[in-house]
Amino acid sequence: MKYSQFIKATAIASALFATFATNANEVLKVGSEATFPPFEFIGADGVPTGFDIELITALAQKAGYEVEINNMGFDSLVPALITSQSDVAIAGMTITEERAKKVAFTTPYYKSTLSILINKNDKDTIKSKDDLKGKKLCAQIGTTGAMTAEELSPGNVATYNGAPEAFMELKIGSCSAIVNDRPVNLYFLAKETSDQILELNDRIGDDSYGIAVNKNNTELLDKLNTDRNPVD
Ligand code: GLN
């Protein structure tokens, strides 16, 4: 081996070793909220799964991490990043100005919007979002759906820890409508066996989902953005 080849081989070996040494078995602590199918839900084996979980697992593997998924309330995801209890939050989380003041977001990975589900009993009185004022609305706590519900019917919003609880309340008629991310509403409608629930035609907002990290962790942010085409 020529000297120059030796130097090159040594450089490659040490670069590989450096990658291996810094990342081997390093655990990426992922905060998620597993009541948001198809993005995250508890699988048949009792373990969180779904689009987001598969995405973060693939990105983490590529960057040399193992993932540890920690299921928590949606409203705990951002605080857990700030206190470094989590390295990453992924939970169908809409990139909002308010959240972007507290955490850093990757480039968007999914385009979404909100929609409204109503109980069929109310179909003659609730035909659009403008008919919701003064009506009791249900939503998941800390979400853009809950914030929008509050704008549509101020002071009349009941919030729940998980989207399924909000769906249940709507089904039994204890609220007139729920405001929630459309893909999750559609998933619920597809699984729903009774025809008690209807979706209104309104689509509210142009949401983009991002993966959130602690504001100081630009290195991790870069890794999560690398080799991934953002949605536009
Ligand atoms: N996209 C909504 C938000 O970011 C809802 C997310 C969720 O409930 N997991 O607020």
py3Dmol code that shows the C-alpha trace and the ligand (Angstrom):
import py3Dmol

protein = """\
ATOM      1  CA  MET A   1       0.000   0.000   0.000  1.00  0.00           C
ATOM      2  CA  LYS A   2       1.339   3.403  -0.992  1.00  0.00           C
ATOM      3  CA  TYR A   3       1.719   5.980   1.755  1.00  0.00           C
ATOM      4  CA  SER A   4      -1.058   8.172   0.278  1.00  0.00           C
ATOM      5  CA  GLN A   5      -3.379   5.145   0.164  1.00  0.00           C
ATOM      6  CA  PHE A   6      -2.486   4.337   3.739  1.00  0.00           C
ATOM      7  CA  ILE A   7      -3.322   7.886   4.832  1.00  0.00           C
ATOM      8  CA  LYS A   8      -6.625   7.715   2.968  1.00  0.00           C
ATOM      9  CA  ALA A   9      -7.529   4.341   4.454  1.00  0.00           C
ATOM     10  CA  THR A  10      -6.624   5.547   7.921  1.00  0.00           C
ATOM     11  CA  ALA A  11      -8.715   8.690   7.450  1.00  0.00           C
ATOM     12  CA  ILE A  12     -11.711   6.631   6.324  1.00  0.00           C
ATOM     13  CA  ALA A  13     -11.264   4.193   9.200  1.00  0.00           C
ATOM     14  CA  SER A  14     -11.071   6.961  11.762  1.00  0.00           C
ATOM     15  CA  ALA A  15     -14.049   8.765  10.234  1.00  0.00           C
ATOM     16  CA  LEU A  16     -16.021   5.525  10.452  1.00  0.00           C
ATOM     17  CA  PHE A  17     -14.812   4.972  13.961  1.00  0.00           C
ATOM     18  CA  ALA A  18     -15.793   8.522  14.924  1.00  0.00           C
ATOM     19  CA  THR A  19     -19.299   7.976  13.526  1.00  0.00           C
ATOM     20  CA  PHE A  20     -19.495   4.631  15.268  1.00  0.00           C
ATOM     21  CA  ALA A  21     -18.071   5.940  18.511  1.00  0.00           C
ATOM     22  CA  THR A  22     -20.377   8.943  18.761  1.00  0.00           C
ATOM     23  CA  ASN A  23     -23.567   7.247  17.635  1.00  0.00           C
ATOM     24  CA  ALA A  24     -23.324   3.548  18.459  1.00  0.00           C
ATOM     25  CA  ASN A  25     -26.165   2.605  20.762  1.00  0.00           C
ATOM     26  CA  GLU A  26     -26.887   6.249  21.363  1.00  0.00           C
ATOM     27  CA  VAL A  27     -30.541   6.465  22.238  1.00  0.00           C
ATOM     28  CA  LEU A  28     -32.804   9.088  20.757  1.00  0.00           C
ATOM     29  CA  LYS A  29     -35.529   9.844  23.277  1.00  0.00           C
ATOM     30  CA  VAL A  30     -38.697  10.403  21.254  1.00  0.00           C
ATOM     31  CA  GLY A  31     -41.798  11.959  22.794  1.00  0.00           C
ATOM     32  CA  SER A  32     -45.079  11.095  21.086  1.00  0.00           C
ATOM     33  CA  GLU A  33     -48.762  10.881  21.897  1.00  0.00           C
ATOM     34  CA  ALA A  34     -50.178   7.578  20.815  1.00  0.00           C
ATOM     35  CA  THR A  35     -53.871   8.335  20.313  1.00  0.00           C
ATOM     36  CA  PHE A  36     -53.599   9.887  16.872  1.00  0.00           C
ATOM     37  CA  PRO A  37     -54.016   7.195  14.209  1.00  0.00           C
ATOM     38  CA  PRO A  38     -52.726   6.747  11.538  1.00  0.00           C
ATOM     39  CA  PHE A  39     -49.777   8.884  12.703  1.00  0.00           C
ATOM     40  CA  GLU A  40     -49.347   7.223  16.095  1.00  0.00           C
ATOM     41  CA  PHE A  41     -51.302   4.621  17.947  1.00  0.00           C
ATOM     42  CA  ILE A  42     -50.709   1.610  20.155  1.00  0.00           C
ATOM     43  CA  GLY A  43     -50.306  -1.490  17.973  1.00  0.00           C
ATOM     44  CA  ALA A  44     -51.692  -4.953  18.660  1.00  0.00           C
ATOM     45  CA  ASP A  45     -48.493  -5.795  20.564  1.00  0.00           C
ATOM     46  CA  GLY A  46     -49.031  -2.854  22.938  1.00  0.00           C
ATOM     47  CA  VAL A  47     -46.174  -0.847  21.435  1.00  0.00           C
ATOM     48  CA  PRO A  48     -46.557   2.602  19.783  1.00  0.00           C
ATOM     49  CA  THR A  49     -46.582   2.440  15.981  1.00  0.00           C
ATOM     50  CA  GLY A  50     -47.857   4.419  12.979  1.00  0.00           C
ATOM     51  CA  PHE A  51     -46.586   6.742  10.238  1.00  0.00           C
ATOM     52  CA  ASP A  52     -44.680   9.065  12.587  1.00  0.00           C
ATOM     53  CA  ILE A  53     -43.115   6.257  14.583  1.00  0.00           C
ATOM     54  CA  GLU A  54     -41.887   4.567  11.402  1.00  0.00           C
ATOM     55  CA  LEU A  55     -40.595   7.879  10.042  1.00  0.00           C
ATOM     56  CA  ILE A  56     -38.617   8.801  13.148  1.00  0.00           C
ATOM     57  CA  THR A  57     -37.294   5.249  13.509  1.00  0.00           C
ATOM     58  CA  ALA A  58     -36.003   5.316   9.903  1.00  0.00           C
ATOM     59  CA  LEU A  59     -34.468   8.794  10.261  1.00  0.00           C
ATOM     60  CA  ALA A  60     -32.881   7.889  13.569  1.00  0.00           C
ATOM     61  CA  GLN A  61     -31.429   4.647  12.203  1.00  0.00           C
ATOM     62  CA  LYS A  62     -29.916   6.539   9.309  1.00  0.00           C
ATOM     63  CA  ALA A  63     -28.278   8.933  11.748  1.00  0.00           C
ATOM     64  CA  GLY A  64     -27.039   6.021  13.883  1.00  0.00           C
ATOM     65  CA  TYR A  65     -29.445   6.167  16.797  1.00  0.00           C
ATOM     66  CA  GLU A  66     -31.742   3.699  18.447  1.00  0.00           C
ATOM     67  CA  VAL A  67     -35.132   5.117  19.329  1.00  0.00           C
ATOM     68  CA  GLU A  68     -36.903   5.028  22.655  1.00  0.00           C
ATOM     69  CA  ILE A  69     -40.542   6.062  22.205  1.00  0.00           C
ATOM     70  CA  ASN A  70     -42.098   7.714  25.246  1.00  0.00           C
ATOM     71  CA  ASN A  71     -45.851   8.126  25.145  1.00  0.00           C
ATOM     72  CA  MET A  72     -47.062  11.301  26.884  1.00  0.00           C
ATOM     73  CA  GLY A  73     -49.877  13.879  26.778  1.00  0.00           C
ATOM     74  CA  PHE A  74     -49.820  16.107  23.705  1.00  0.00           C
ATOM     75  CA  ASP A  75     -49.479  19.184  25.916  1.00  0.00           C
ATOM     76  CA  SER A  76     -46.343  17.671  27.545  1.00  0.00           C
ATOM     77  CA  LEU A  77     -44.400  17.197  24.300  1.00  0.00           C
ATOM     78  CA  VAL A  78     -42.982  20.730  24.023  1.00  0.00           C
ATOM     79  CA  PRO A  79     -42.173  21.084  27.761  1.00  0.00           C
ATOM     80  CA  ALA A  80     -40.364  17.708  27.608  1.00  0.00           C
ATOM     81  CA  LEU A  81     -38.132  19.077  24.828  1.00  0.00           C
ATOM     82  CA  ILE A  82     -37.408  22.280  26.717  1.00  0.00           C
ATOM     83  CA  THR A  83     -36.353  20.322  29.819  1.00  0.00           C
ATOM     84  CA  SER A  84     -34.407  17.818  27.638  1.00  0.00           C
ATOM     85  CA  GLN A  85     -36.504  14.926  28.895  1.00  0.00           C
ATOM     86  CA  SER A  86     -37.032  14.197  25.175  1.00  0.00           C
ATOM     87  CA  ASP A  87     -34.645  14.755  22.267  1.00  0.00           C
ATOM     88  CA  VAL A  88     -37.398  14.780  19.673  1.00  0.00           C
ATOM     89  CA  ALA A  89     -41.172  15.182  19.534  1.00  0.00           C
ATOM     90  CA  ILE A  90     -43.182  13.685  16.705  1.00  0.00           C
ATOM     91  CA  ALA A  91     -46.961  13.552  16.989  1.00  0.00           C
ATOM     92  CA  GLY A  92     -48.665  15.001  13.926  1.00  0.00           C
ATOM     93  CA  MET A  93     -47.487  18.297  15.374  1.00  0.00           C
ATOM     94  CA  THR A  94     -48.413  21.357  13.368  1.00  0.00           C
ATOM     95  CA  ILE A  95     -45.655  23.918  12.964  1.00  0.00           C
ATOM     96  CA  THR A  96     -47.118  27.028  14.589  1.00  0.00           C
ATOM     97  CA  GLU A  97     -45.525  30.414  15.303  1.00  0.00           C
ATOM     98  CA  GLU A  98     -46.239  29.992  19.007  1.00  0.00           C
ATOM     99  CA  ARG A  99     -44.520  26.588  19.219  1.00  0.00           C
ATOM    100  CA  ALA A 100     -41.626  27.736  17.023  1.00  0.00           C
ATOM    101  CA  LYS A 101     -40.766  30.307  19.703  1.00  0.00           C
ATOM    102  CA  LYS A 102     -40.118  27.457  22.144  1.00  0.00           C
ATOM    103  CA  VAL A 103     -38.732  24.624  20.015  1.00  0.00           C
ATOM    104  CA  ALA A 104     -37.099  24.159  16.601  1.00  0.00           C
ATOM    105  CA  PHE A 105     -38.953  22.345  13.821  1.00  0.00           C
ATOM    106  CA  THR A 106     -37.579  20.319  10.932  1.00  0.00           C
ATOM    107  CA  THR A 107     -38.758  21.142   7.445  1.00  0.00           C
ATOM    108  CA  PRO A 108     -42.375  19.960   7.010  1.00  0.00           C
ATOM    109  CA  TYR A 109     -42.973  16.272   6.401  1.00  0.00           C
ATOM    110  CA  TYR A 110     -46.764  16.225   5.954  1.00  0.00           C
ATOM    111  CA  LYS A 111     -49.456  18.654   4.753  1.00  0.00           C
ATOM    112  CA  SER A 112     -52.686  18.603   6.700  1.00  0.00           C
ATOM    113  CA  THR A 113     -55.795  20.593   7.522  1.00  0.00           C
ATOM    114  CA  LEU A 114     -58.499  20.585  10.185  1.00  0.00           C
ATOM    115  CA  SER A 115     -62.033  19.371   9.629  1.00  0.00           C
ATOM    116  CA  ILE A 116     -65.169  19.152  11.741  1.00  0.00           C
ATOM    117  CA  LEU A 117     -67.196  16.086  12.644  1.00  0.00           C
ATOM    118  CA  ILE A 118     -70.766  16.373  13.875  1.00  0.00           C
ATOM    119  CA  ASN A 119     -73.317  14.015  15.276  1.00  0.00           C
ATOM    120  CA  LYS A 120     -75.889  13.113  12.609  1.00  0.00           C
ATOM    121  CA  ASN A 121     -78.690  14.196  14.960  1.00  0.00           C
ATOM    122  CA  ASP A 122     -77.563  17.800  14.395  1.00  0.00           C
ATOM    123  CA  LYS A 123     -77.272  17.692  10.610  1.00  0.00           C
ATOM    124  CA  ASP A 124     -80.213  20.018  10.014  1.00  0.00           C
ATOM    125  CA  THR A 125     -78.969  22.689  12.396  1.00  0.00           C
ATOM    126  CA  ILE A 126     -75.191  22.427  11.793  1.00  0.00           C
ATOM    127  CA  LYS A 127     -74.315  22.726   8.108  1.00  0.00           C
ATOM    128  CA  SER A 128     -71.056  24.668   8.339  1.00  0.00           C
ATOM    129  CA  LYS A 129     -68.517  25.947  10.853  1.00  0.00           C
ATOM    130  CA  ASP A 130     -70.525  29.185  11.148  1.00  0.00           C
ATOM    131  CA  ASP A 131     -73.341  27.249  12.811  1.00  0.00           C
ATOM    132  CA  LEU A 132     -71.111  26.187  15.712  1.00  0.00           C
ATOM    133  CA  LYS A 133     -71.198  29.416  17.727  1.00  0.00           C
ATOM    134  CA  GLY A 134     -72.697  28.748  21.159  1.00  0.00           C
ATOM    135  CA  LYS A 135     -72.568  24.973  20.649  1.00  0.00           C
ATOM    136  CA  LYS A 136     -70.537  22.683  22.874  1.00  0.00           C
ATOM    137  CA  LEU A 137     -67.416  21.493  21.033  1.00  0.00           C
ATOM    138  CA  CYS A 138     -64.924  18.750  21.892  1.00  0.00           C
ATOM    139  CA  ALA A 139     -61.231  18.619  21.036  1.00  0.00           C
ATOM    140  CA  GLN A 140     -57.921  17.185  22.129  1.00  0.00           C
ATOM    141  CA  ILE A 141     -56.095  19.297  24.715  1.00  0.00           C
ATOM    142  CA  GLY A 142     -53.310  21.601  23.524  1.00  0.00           C
ATOM    143  CA  THR A 143     -53.995  21.073  19.819  1.00  0.00           C
ATOM    144  CA  THR A 144     -54.676  23.408  16.931  1.00  0.00           C
ATOM    145  CA  GLY A 145     -58.107  21.746  16.809  1.00  0.00           C
ATOM    146  CA  ALA A 146     -58.813  22.911  20.381  1.00  0.00           C
ATOM    147  CA  MET A 147     -57.610  26.449  19.574  1.00  0.00           C
ATOM    148  CA  THR A 148     -59.793  26.608  16.467  1.00  0.00           C
ATOM    149  CA  ALA A 149     -62.774  25.214  18.374  1.00  0.00           C
ATOM    150  CA  GLU A 150     -62.326  28.034  20.903  1.00  0.00           C
ATOM    151  CA  GLU A 151     -62.486  30.586  18.053  1.00  0.00           C
ATOM    152  CA  LEU A 152     -65.607  28.971  16.616  1.00  0.00           C
ATOM    153  CA  SER A 153     -67.512  28.711  19.889  1.00  0.00           C
ATOM    154  CA  PRO A 154     -65.744  30.774  22.572  1.00  0.00           C
ATOM    155  CA  GLY A 155     -66.064  29.422  26.109  1.00  0.00           C
ATOM    156  CA  ASN A 156     -67.824  26.230  25.000  1.00  0.00           C
ATOM    157  CA  VAL A 157     -64.943  23.850  24.370  1.00  0.00           C
ATOM    158  CA  ALA A 158     -64.328  20.684  26.373  1.00  0.00           C
ATOM    159  CA  THR A 159     -60.834  19.259  25.939  1.00  0.00           C
ATOM    160  CA  TYR A 160     -59.750  15.641  26.356  1.00  0.00           C
ATOM    161  CA  ASN A 161     -56.372  13.963  26.687  1.00  0.00           C
ATOM    162  CA  GLY A 162     -56.784  11.898  23.547  1.00  0.00           C
ATOM    163  CA  ALA A 163     -58.630  12.260  20.246  1.00  0.00           C
ATOM    164  CA  PRO A 164     -60.526   8.944  20.831  1.00  0.00           C
ATOM    165  CA  GLU A 165     -62.128  10.375  23.976  1.00  0.00           C
ATOM    166  CA  ALA A 166     -63.328  13.400  22.006  1.00  0.00           C
ATOM    167  CA  PHE A 167     -64.763  11.077  19.309  1.00  0.00           C
ATOM    168  CA  MET A 168     -66.547   9.085  22.004  1.00  0.00           C
ATOM    169  CA  GLU A 169     -68.113  12.214  23.517  1.00  0.00           C
ATOM    170  CA  LEU A 170     -69.362  13.234  20.083  1.00  0.00           C
ATOM    171  CA  LYS A 171     -70.803   9.790  19.483  1.00  0.00           C
ATOM    172  CA  ILE A 172     -72.777   9.765  22.703  1.00  0.00           C
ATOM    173  CA  GLY A 173     -74.004  13.284  21.947  1.00  0.00           C
ATOM    174  CA  SER A 174     -72.352  15.148  24.811  1.00  0.00           C
ATOM    175  CA  CYS A 175     -70.882  17.628  22.336  1.00  0.00           C
ATOM    176  CA  SER A 176     -72.174  18.894  19.020  1.00  0.00           C
ATOM    177  CA  ALA A 177     -68.933  18.735  17.062  1.00  0.00           C
ATOM    178  CA  ILE A 178     -65.253  18.000  17.243  1.00  0.00           C
ATOM    179  CA  VAL A 179     -62.500  19.958  15.520  1.00  0.00           C
ATOM    180  CA  ASN A 180     -59.490  17.836  14.704  1.00  0.00           C
ATOM    181  CA  ASP A 181     -56.892  17.060  12.033  1.00  0.00           C
ATOM    182  CA  ARG A 182     -58.628  15.766   8.913  1.00  0.00           C
ATOM    183  CA  PRO A 183     -56.502  12.635   8.313  1.00  0.00           C
ATOM    184  CA  VAL A 184     -57.296  11.463  11.844  1.00  0.00           C
ATOM    185  CA  ASN A 185     -60.989  12.311  11.402  1.00  0.00           C
ATOM    186  CA  LEU A 186     -61.035  10.305   8.176  1.00  0.00           C
ATOM    187  CA  TYR A 187     -59.306   7.388   9.872  1.00  0.00           C
ATOM    188  CA  PHE A 188     -61.940   7.494  12.598  1.00  0.00           C
ATOM    189  CA  LEU A 189     -64.764   7.622  10.026  1.00  0.00           C
ATOM    190  CA  ALA A 190     -63.244   4.695   8.118  1.00  0.00           C
ATOM    191  CA  LYS A 191     -63.110   2.586  11.292  1.00  0.00           C
ATOM    192  CA  GLU A 192     -66.442   3.758  12.618  1.00  0.00           C
ATOM    193  CA  THR A 193     -69.160   1.165  12.204  1.00  0.00           C
ATOM    194  CA  SER A 194     -72.216   3.225  13.168  1.00  0.00           C
ATOM    195  CA  ASP A 195     -73.195   5.973  10.712  1.00  0.00           C
ATOM    196  CA  GLN A 196     -73.793   8.398  13.552  1.00  0.00           C
ATOM    197  CA  ILE A 197     -70.968  10.797  12.610  1.00  0.00           C
ATOM    198  CA  LEU A 198     -70.671  13.145   9.605  1.00  0.00           C
ATOM    199  CA  GLU A 199     -67.865  15.378   8.331  1.00  0.00           C
ATOM    200  CA  LEU A 200     -68.697  18.965   7.353  1.00  0.00           C
ATOM    201  CA  ASN A 201     -67.320  20.373   4.096  1.00  0.00           C
ATOM    202  CA  ASP A 202     -65.227  23.066   5.811  1.00  0.00           C
ATOM    203  CA  ARG A 203     -61.446  22.659   5.754  1.00  0.00           C
ATOM    204  CA  ILE A 204     -59.700  24.934   8.222  1.00  0.00           C
ATOM    205  CA  GLY A 205     -56.064  25.961   7.809  1.00  0.00           C
ATOM    206  CA  ASP A 206     -53.062  24.799   5.830  1.00  0.00           C
ATOM    207  CA  ASP A 207     -51.147  22.843   8.420  1.00  0.00           C
ATOM    208  CA  SER A 208     -47.674  21.413   8.032  1.00  0.00           C
ATOM    209  CA  TYR A 209     -46.380  18.804  10.423  1.00  0.00           C
ATOM    210  CA  GLY A 210     -42.799  19.047  11.625  1.00  0.00           C
ATOM    211  CA  ILE A 211     -40.546  17.106  13.974  1.00  0.00           C
ATOM    212  CA  ALA A 212     -39.602  19.251  16.965  1.00  0.00           C
ATOM    213  CA  VAL A 213     -36.297  19.361  18.854  1.00  0.00           C
ATOM    214  CA  ASN A 214     -34.802  21.528  21.578  1.00  0.00           C
ATOM    215  CA  LYS A 215     -33.869  24.940  20.128  1.00  0.00           C
ATOM    216  CA  ASN A 216     -30.195  24.432  21.022  1.00  0.00           C
ATOM    217  CA  ASN A 217     -29.923  21.081  19.276  1.00  0.00           C
ATOM    218  CA  THR A 218     -29.110  22.297  15.760  1.00  0.00           C
ATOM    219  CA  GLU A 219     -26.898  19.267  15.160  1.00  0.00           C
ATOM    220  CA  LEU A 220     -29.834  16.900  15.631  1.00  0.00           C
ATOM    221  CA  LEU A 221     -32.089  19.170  13.579  1.00  0.00           C
ATOM    222  CA  ASP A 222     -29.608  19.012  10.680  1.00  0.00           C
ATOM    223  CA  LYS A 223     -29.442  15.231  10.907  1.00  0.00           C
ATOM    224  CA  LEU A 224     -33.231  14.949  10.776  1.00  0.00           C
ATOM    225  CA  ASN A 225     -33.394  17.266   7.765  1.00  0.00           C
ATOM    226  CA  THR A 226     -30.648  15.538   5.811  1.00  0.00           C
ATOM    227  CA  ASP A 227     -31.652  13.237   2.950  1.00  0.00           C
ATOM    228  CA  ARG A 228     -35.313  14.076   3.346  1.00  0.00           C
ATOM    229  CA  ASN A 229     -37.346  16.058   0.852  1.00  0.00           C
ATOM    230  CA  PRO A 230     -39.656  18.479   2.615  1.00  0.00           C
ATOM    231  CA  VAL A 231     -43.235  18.665   1.400  1.00  0.00           C
ATOM    232  CA  ASP A 232     -44.001  22.068  -0.090  1.00  0.00           C
TER     233      ASP A 232
END
"""
ligand_1 = """\
10
LIG
N -51.860 18.819 14.427
C -52.484 19.150 15.678
C -51.571 20.028 16.489
O -50.414 20.082 16.225
C -52.914 17.922 16.468
C -51.801 17.002 16.848
C -52.212 15.843 17.760
O -53.267 15.833 18.376
N -51.374 14.859 17.887
O -51.989 20.673 17.401
"""
view = py3Dmol.view(width=600, height=400)
view.addModel(protein, "pdb")
view.setStyle({"model": 0}, {"cartoon": {"style": "trace"}})
view.addModel(ligand_1, "xyz")
view.setStyle({"model": 1}, {"stick": {}})
view.zoomTo()
view.show()
